Amino acid sequence: MDLVSEDLERLTAKVRACRICVEHPLGRPLPHEPRPVLRPSSSARILLASQAPGTKVHITGMPFTDASGDRLRSWLGVTSEEFYDTEKFAIVPMGFCFPGQDAKGADLPPRRECAPAWRAPLMALMPRIDLVLTIGIYAQSWHMGATRRSSLTETVKDWRAIWEAPAGPKVLPLPHPSWRNSGWLKQNPWFEMDLLPFLRSEIRYRLV
């Protein structure tokens, strides 16, 4: 194991033991025991910058072990074996713990404590990342900065221009693969017709 891998392993252990959202919360503390879920990698070229674990992932401790994960793997054109191979994919959400639900049963936004505390040092120890898939507005805000458009739809729709941005790893914006976004997919057929074929070709290129 090289020094970067060793440093990432130590940092990941610290993240998995994190209790900042309970002991030093920004606002109300997390209403349940923290269970940070992430799969960083010092060798993967593809980063899935997702939102936060849902209820099933909170139970299993494995990201995207739910219907959203099935849809995401379909979008990417990969098998479960490829998806969970940390030599191929790093999975680092914006919030590491299930944030709870609102009164309507929808998942709350990612906890505000996670990204400021951990994201920059994690990214520094994943030097081979050259494609970042930003899933949802929170990941897009962090990884895209001023290149993010005024709404998720406009951001994803302008994916070609975002792809051509000159600095850093390539970035592709995606909606969240939740079933709640099925209506969005029907209203925006260009996503499946134009963006997904390009996405799959870029994924396959990096998995060879």
Rosetta silent file (secondary structure, phi, psi, omega in degrees, C-alpha in Angstrom):
SEQUENCE: MDLVSEDLERLTAKVRACRICVEHPLGRPLPHEPRPVLRPSSSARILLASQAPGTKVHITGMPFTDASGDRLRSWLGVTSEEFYDTEKFAIVPMGFCFPGQDAKGADLPPRRECAPAWRAPLMALMPRIDLVLTIGIYAQSWHMGATRRSSLTETVKDWRAIWEAPAGPKVLPLPHPSWRNSGWLKQNPWFEMDLLPFLRSEIRYRLV
SCORE:     score description
SCORE:     0.000 S_00000001
   1 L     0.000  130.036 -179.496    0.000    0.000    0.000 S_00000001
   2 L   -79.861  174.630 -174.558    1.420    3.413   -0.986 S_00000001
   3 H   -65.459  -38.619  179.178    1.499    6.469    1.268 S_00000001
   4 H   -62.906  -44.267  178.639   -1.566    8.094   -0.308 S_00000001
   5 H   -61.998  -41.130  178.546   -3.606    4.935    0.188 S_00000001
   6 H   -64.164  -43.936  178.943   -2.455    4.668    3.801 S_00000001
   7 H   -63.522  -40.592  179.210   -3.346    8.298    4.471 S_00000001
   8 H   -66.279  -38.483  178.763   -6.766    7.835    2.847 S_00000001
   9 H   -63.326  -41.571  178.887   -7.421    4.714    4.899 S_00000001
  10 H   -66.619  -42.400  179.903   -6.630    6.588    8.129 S_00000001
  11 H   -65.541  -40.667  179.526   -8.793    9.546    7.133 S_00000001
  12 H   -61.893  -39.196  177.102  -11.695    7.280    6.152 S_00000001
  13 H   -61.497  -39.185  177.460  -11.532    5.623    9.572 S_00000001
  14 H   -65.155  -41.647  179.303  -11.836    9.073   11.181 S_00000001
  15 H   -62.461  -43.208 -177.920  -14.834    9.921    8.993 S_00000001
  16 H   -68.160  -18.270  175.901  -16.574    6.669    9.887 S_00000001
  17 L   -97.407    4.164 -173.442  -16.131    7.504   13.562 S_00000001
  18 L   -67.139  139.253  176.307  -17.397   11.066   13.110 S_00000001
  19 L  -133.570   24.845 -174.402  -20.082   12.378   15.471 S_00000001
  20 H   -61.351  -33.109 -178.015  -19.926   16.076   14.647 S_00000001
  21 H   -74.873   -9.542  175.650  -23.633   16.236   13.706 S_00000001
  22 H  -104.449  -43.584 -173.385  -24.533   15.015   17.192 S_00000001
  23 H   -89.653  -30.061  179.756  -21.881   16.614   19.376 S_00000001
  24 L  -138.554   60.574 -172.877  -21.303   19.906   17.482 S_00000001
  25 L   -75.176  154.305  168.298  -24.301   20.266   15.153 S_00000001
  26 L   -96.433   95.523 -172.025  -25.155   23.194   12.930 S_00000001
  27 L    94.987 -150.131 -179.003  -28.768   23.494   13.974 S_00000001
  28 L   -66.981  140.769  178.769  -30.661   20.526   15.356 S_00000001
  29 L   -69.279  158.425  175.003  -28.531   17.459   16.065 S_00000001
  30 L   -54.840  131.547 -172.969  -28.944   14.305   14.022 S_00000001
  31 L   -81.108    5.702  179.179  -31.999   12.537   15.497 S_00000001
  32 L  -146.588  174.925 -178.514  -30.403    9.074   15.463 S_00000001
  33 L   -64.906  131.625  179.126  -27.026    7.417   15.908 S_00000001
  34 L   -63.183  143.001  171.207  -24.570    8.478   13.169 S_00000001
  35 L  -143.618   81.143 -178.349  -23.546    5.892   10.590 S_00000001
  36 L   -60.888  133.463 -179.053  -21.275    7.536    8.009 S_00000001
  37 L  -123.739  118.602  176.834  -21.373    5.752    4.648 S_00000001
  38 L  -160.684  156.252  178.179  -18.674    6.365    2.045 S_00000001
  39 E  -138.018   73.931  178.181  -16.333    4.443   -0.258 S_00000001
  40 L   -73.321  167.183 -178.146  -13.389    6.684   -1.185 S_00000001
  41 L  -155.554  135.957  176.321  -10.547    5.419   -3.341 S_00000001
  42 L   -88.103   -6.043 -176.821   -7.002    6.520   -4.137 S_00000001
  43 L  -116.057  -19.432 -178.319   -7.003    4.522   -7.383 S_00000001
  44 L   -68.241  149.499  176.569  -10.467    5.061   -8.913 S_00000001
  45 L   -98.395  -15.559 -174.680  -10.861    7.492  -11.815 S_00000001
  46 E  -115.432  128.582  176.307  -14.599    8.048  -11.324 S_00000001
  47 E  -111.307  126.374  169.529  -16.159    9.815   -8.348 S_00000001
  48 E   -94.113  102.933  177.729  -19.852    9.553   -7.567 S_00000001
  49 E   -92.769   90.354 -172.313  -20.539   12.761   -5.673 S_00000001
  50 L   -95.647 -166.869 -171.850  -23.966   11.879   -4.362 S_00000001
  51 L   -94.957  -73.934  179.203  -26.303   13.503   -1.852 S_00000001
  52 L  -166.611  155.554  178.913  -26.713   11.518    1.403 S_00000001
  53 L   -62.002  148.404  171.251  -27.696    7.983    2.452 S_00000001
  54 L   -95.661 -170.264 -175.518  -31.363    7.048    2.570 S_00000001
  55 H   -63.203  -43.852 -178.786  -33.107    4.779    5.058 S_00000001
  56 H   -66.830  -40.438  179.385  -32.065    1.482    3.436 S_00000001
  57 H   -67.472  -35.050  176.115  -28.463    2.569    3.081 S_00000001
  58 H   -59.687  -35.760 -179.705  -28.449    3.671    6.729 S_00000001
  59 H   -75.939  -45.350 -174.008  -29.401    0.103    7.650 S_00000001
  60 H   -81.780  -27.944 -174.949  -27.037   -1.722    5.271 S_00000001
  61 L    76.081    9.943  179.858  -24.057    0.628    5.483 S_00000001
  62 L  -121.973  127.178 -175.574  -23.537    0.215    1.722 S_00000001
  63 L   -66.609  144.353  173.014  -24.320    3.098   -0.665 S_00000001
  64 L    60.548   36.065  173.253  -27.069    2.785   -3.279 S_00000001
  65 L   -93.780   56.777 -176.672  -28.454   -0.547   -2.069 S_00000001
  66 L  -156.093 -174.504 -178.159  -31.943    0.592   -3.034 S_00000001
  67 H   -62.761  -33.081  176.713  -34.108    1.418   -6.050 S_00000001
  68 H   -62.433  -38.839  177.754  -32.124    4.616   -6.622 S_00000001
  69 H   -65.505  -39.600  177.510  -28.986    2.530   -6.916 S_00000001
  70 H   -60.861  -44.127  179.675  -30.614    0.220   -9.454 S_00000001
  71 H   -66.816  -41.389 -179.979  -31.582    3.216  -11.596 S_00000001
  72 H   -62.163  -44.337  179.125  -28.140    4.809  -11.230 S_00000001
  73 H   -63.266  -34.496  175.242  -26.350    1.624  -12.312 S_00000001
  74 H   -65.074  -43.127  176.920  -28.684    1.470  -15.312 S_00000001
  75 H   -58.262  -43.329 -175.599  -27.797    5.065  -16.197 S_00000001
  76 H   -77.637  -20.608 -177.103  -24.085    4.257  -15.965 S_00000001
  77 L    71.856   39.170 -177.562  -24.374    0.964  -17.834 S_00000001
  78 L  -126.139  158.660  174.689  -22.428   -0.979  -15.192 S_00000001
  79 L   -84.059  166.860  175.294  -22.924   -4.137  -13.174 S_00000001
  80 H   -61.307  -36.939 -179.656  -23.116   -4.216   -9.391 S_00000001
  81 H   -62.979  -42.584  177.829  -19.657   -5.811   -9.355 S_00000001
  82 H   -67.190  -43.087 -175.835  -18.194   -2.920  -11.318 S_00000001
  83 H   -60.322  -40.046 -176.518  -20.108   -0.328   -9.324 S_00000001
  84 L   -95.682   11.539  175.869  -18.825   -1.551   -5.951 S_00000001
  85 L   -87.806  110.007 -175.989  -15.241   -2.081   -7.120 S_00000001
  86 L   -71.493   -7.557  169.478  -13.268    0.701   -5.420 S_00000001
  87 L   -73.391  -19.873 -175.768  -10.561    0.330   -8.052 S_00000001
  88 L  -107.880  -42.897 -175.316  -13.159    1.703  -10.480 S_00000001
  89 E  -127.955  134.528  164.430  -15.552    3.947   -8.514 S_00000001
  90 E  -101.546  137.211  179.470  -15.228    6.165   -5.460 S_00000001
  91 E  -123.079  107.413 -175.836  -18.556    6.950   -3.780 S_00000001
  92 L  -133.936   99.124 -178.458  -18.392    9.988   -1.511 S_00000001
  93 L   -72.848  167.228  177.350  -21.707   11.722   -0.735 S_00000001
  94 L   -71.601  -34.466  172.913  -22.054   15.316    0.377 S_00000001
  95 L  -120.407  133.462 -171.861  -23.522   14.119    3.678 S_00000001
  96 L   -88.238  -21.214 -177.857  -22.268   10.842    5.136 S_00000001
  97 L  -112.238  150.753  172.806  -25.168    9.988    7.442 S_00000001
  98 L   -57.715  121.550 -172.306  -28.875    9.541    6.765 S_00000001
  99 L   -83.073   -5.604 -174.100  -30.203   13.019    7.620 S_00000001
 100 L    96.464 -177.372 -175.259  -33.739   11.964    8.576 S_00000001
 101 E  -127.029  156.063  175.858  -37.038   12.822    6.909 S_00000001
 102 L   -86.289 -174.817 -175.248  -39.404   15.762    6.782 S_00000001
 103 L   -65.039  -21.583 -179.608  -43.103   15.695    7.659 S_00000001
 104 L   -93.972    2.727  178.086  -43.979   14.397    4.175 S_00000001
 105 L    86.797    7.522  176.699  -41.580   11.477    4.378 S_00000001
 106 L   -87.570  147.320  178.700  -38.978   12.944    2.032 S_00000001
 107 E   -64.451  138.612  175.742  -35.293   12.755    2.964 S_00000001
 108 L   -71.375  164.765  176.542  -33.896   15.943    4.436 S_00000001
 109 L   -62.027  162.173  175.548  -30.916   17.679    2.770 S_00000001
 110 L   -56.524  146.267  176.916  -27.403   16.454    3.559 S_00000001
 111 L   -59.300  140.748 -176.205  -26.098   17.542    6.939 S_00000001
 112 L   -75.967  -14.038 -176.273  -24.241   20.851    6.715 S_00000001
 113 L   -77.914  -29.793 -167.096  -21.362   19.671    8.913 S_00000001
 114 H   -65.527  -57.367 -172.296  -19.949   16.969    6.617 S_00000001
 115 H   -61.538  -46.913  179.069  -18.615   18.745    3.553 S_00000001
 116 H   -61.280  -32.813 -176.586  -16.787   21.614    5.319 S_00000001
 117 H   -79.448  -35.946 -165.441  -15.148   19.187    7.737 S_00000001
 118 H  -125.223  -21.905 -166.675  -14.139   16.360    5.432 S_00000001
 119 H   -67.839  -46.551 -178.597  -14.568   16.935    1.699 S_00000001
 120 H   -59.924  -47.346  178.771  -11.392   18.854    0.845 S_00000001
 121 H   -65.839  -33.101  175.877   -9.031   16.437    2.646 S_00000001
 122 H   -65.526  -46.206 -179.648  -10.793   13.436    1.099 S_00000001
 123 H   -60.909  -36.634 -179.195  -10.543   14.913   -2.401 S_00000001
 124 H   -64.254  -23.542 -178.716   -6.840   15.626   -1.868 S_00000001
 125 L  -101.806   15.386  174.249   -6.246   11.914   -1.254 S_00000001
 126 L  -123.386   67.793 -168.144   -8.076   10.757   -4.406 S_00000001
 127 L   -71.619  -16.780 -175.828   -5.548   11.980   -6.991 S_00000001
 128 L   -90.512   -4.706 -179.072   -6.630    9.791   -9.924 S_00000001
 129 L   -60.975  121.441  174.861  -10.189   11.127  -10.147 S_00000001
 130 L  -128.686    7.630  173.460  -10.721   12.545  -13.634 S_00000001
 131 E  -145.271  121.187  178.728  -14.518   12.276  -13.872 S_00000001
 132 E  -114.387  120.237  175.579  -16.899   13.591  -11.224 S_00000001
 133 E   -96.732  107.898 -176.555  -20.585   12.708  -11.500 S_00000001
 134 E   -92.004  110.020 -173.285  -22.407   15.358   -9.480 S_00000001
 135 E  -100.692  102.732  179.387  -25.745   13.911   -8.399 S_00000001
 136 L    92.831  168.692 -170.488  -28.164   16.637   -7.311 S_00000001
 137 H   -69.566  -29.106 -177.254  -27.812   20.317   -6.476 S_00000001
 138 H   -69.791  -43.661  176.233  -25.693   19.932   -3.329 S_00000001
 139 H   -67.261  -37.559  179.698  -22.913   18.067   -5.129 S_00000001
 140 H   -66.286  -39.332  178.041  -23.192   20.430   -8.079 S_00000001
 141 H   -61.651  -42.035 -176.638  -22.847   23.470   -5.832 S_00000001
 142 H   -72.788  -48.269 -170.525  -19.689   22.102   -4.236 S_00000001
 143 H   -88.897  -16.643 -176.027  -17.926   20.663   -7.284 S_00000001
 144 H  -110.041  -22.839  178.428  -19.056   23.098   -9.965 S_00000001
 145 H    56.083 -126.381 -175.407  -19.097   26.447   -8.191 S_00000001
 146 H   -70.259  -15.326  179.317  -19.884   29.286  -10.575 S_00000001
 147 H   -78.312  -11.637  176.527  -20.382   26.917  -13.520 S_00000001
 148 L   -71.598  139.173 -179.810  -23.589   25.618  -11.938 S_00000001
 149 L   -84.899 -176.565 -170.892  -26.696   27.137  -13.505 S_00000001
 150 L   -74.596  -16.067  178.588  -29.677   28.601  -11.636 S_00000001
 151 L  -144.193  163.274  177.935  -31.604   25.314  -11.388 S_00000001
 152 H   -61.347  -43.157 -178.393  -30.873   21.611  -11.541 S_00000001
 153 H   -60.661  -46.088 -179.611  -32.697   21.300  -14.856 S_00000001
 154 H   -66.324  -35.181  178.848  -30.716   24.115  -16.460 S_00000001
 155 H   -65.051  -50.325 -178.734  -27.474   22.714  -15.054 S_00000001
 156 H   -66.084  -37.946 -178.788  -28.051   19.213  -16.402 S_00000001
 157 H   -63.648  -29.200 -178.322  -29.380   20.563  -19.712 S_00000001
 158 L   -95.872   29.604 -173.287  -26.137   22.522  -20.220 S_00000001
 159 H   -61.609  -30.554 -179.251  -23.961   19.476  -19.636 S_00000001
 160 H   -65.098  -45.637  178.581  -22.013   19.871  -22.882 S_00000001
 161 H   -65.467  -38.554  178.443  -20.720   23.322  -21.945 S_00000001
 162 H   -64.401  -38.398  178.652  -19.953   22.131  -18.411 S_00000001
 163 H   -60.501  -34.292 -176.267  -18.020   19.191  -19.835 S_00000001
 164 L   -84.011   -1.456  178.157  -15.804   21.571  -21.790 S_00000001
 165 L   -55.745  132.936 -167.600  -14.830   23.620  -18.719 S_00000001
 166 L   -75.614  -27.229 -169.233  -11.018   23.719  -18.858 S_00000001
 167 L   -94.691  141.610  169.774   -9.939   23.292  -15.235 S_00000001
 168 L    73.320 -169.588  178.090   -9.742   20.120  -13.140 S_00000001
 169 L   -61.868  155.679  173.716  -11.482   16.768  -13.608 S_00000001
 170 E   -67.282  144.396 -178.083  -14.319   16.452  -16.092 S_00000001
 171 E  -127.780  134.632  171.383  -17.731   16.965  -14.497 S_00000001
 172 E  -123.717  124.891  177.732  -21.143   15.678  -15.552 S_00000001
 173 E   -85.875  137.873  179.117  -24.247   16.894  -13.684 S_00000001
 174 E  -131.722  151.168  168.154  -27.020   14.381  -13.048 S_00000001
 175 L   -73.559  166.628  174.779  -30.416   14.487  -11.348 S_00000001
 176 L   -71.735  139.066 -178.454  -30.904   12.243   -8.361 S_00000001
 177 L   -78.402   14.531  179.343  -31.966    8.737   -9.490 S_00000001
 178 L   -61.077  151.297  175.149  -34.769    8.643   -6.907 S_00000001
 179 H   -60.892  -22.715  178.757  -38.214    7.434   -7.985 S_00000001
 180 H   -65.219  -17.512 -179.846  -39.393   10.903   -6.990 S_00000001
 181 H   -98.380   12.277  179.379  -37.691   12.208  -10.127 S_00000001
 182 H   -60.417  -37.542  177.665  -39.560    9.917  -12.529 S_00000001
 183 H   -63.963  -40.719  178.011  -41.725   12.858  -13.582 S_00000001
 184 H   -59.928  -42.341 -179.159  -38.631   14.936  -14.305 S_00000001
 185 H   -63.099  -38.669  178.495  -37.272   12.192  -16.556 S_00000001
 186 H   -67.660  -35.476 -178.904  -40.526   12.095  -18.543 S_00000001
 187 H   -78.153  -15.404 -176.611  -40.496   15.880  -18.935 S_00000001
 188 L  -129.596   68.286 -175.191  -36.860   15.905  -20.071 S_00000001
 189 L   -64.060  -19.845  177.523  -36.437   13.057  -22.593 S_00000001
 190 H   -60.383  -25.987 -179.270  -33.172   14.576  -23.856 S_00000001
 191 H   -60.309  -48.998 -178.286  -31.522   13.286  -20.672 S_00000001
 192 H   -77.613  -29.702 -176.618  -31.881    9.644  -21.690 S_00000001
 193 H   -81.131  -36.272 -172.551  -31.458   10.271  -25.417 S_00000001
 194 H  -108.768  -52.140 -174.354  -28.419   12.566  -25.352 S_00000001
 195 H   -72.661  -45.239 -173.371  -26.637   12.639  -22.010 S_00000001
 196 H   -62.704  -42.123  176.258  -26.823    8.970  -21.003 S_00000001
 197 H   -59.669  -39.930  177.486  -25.168    7.537  -24.144 S_00000001
 198 H   -64.854  -45.487  178.714  -22.313   10.013  -23.697 S_00000001
 199 H   -56.763  -48.112 -177.301  -22.080    9.206  -19.976 S_00000001
 200 H   -63.378  -36.980  179.280  -21.919    5.449  -20.622 S_00000001
 201 H   -67.365  -38.446  178.628  -19.171    5.842  -23.199 S_00000001
 202 H   -69.518  -36.581  176.102  -17.075    7.929  -20.787 S_00000001
 203 H   -63.366  -49.802 -175.734  -17.649    5.412  -17.987 S_00000001
 204 H   -63.203  -37.379  177.919  -16.685    2.455  -20.187 S_00000001
 205 H   -58.206  -37.768 -176.784  -13.554    4.267  -21.393 S_00000001
 206 H   -85.823  -10.736  179.343  -12.372    4.589  -17.798 S_00000001
 207 H   -95.766   -9.075 -178.868  -13.179    1.001  -16.840 S_00000001
 208 L   -68.505    0.000    0.000  -11.089   -0.614  -19.567 S_00000001
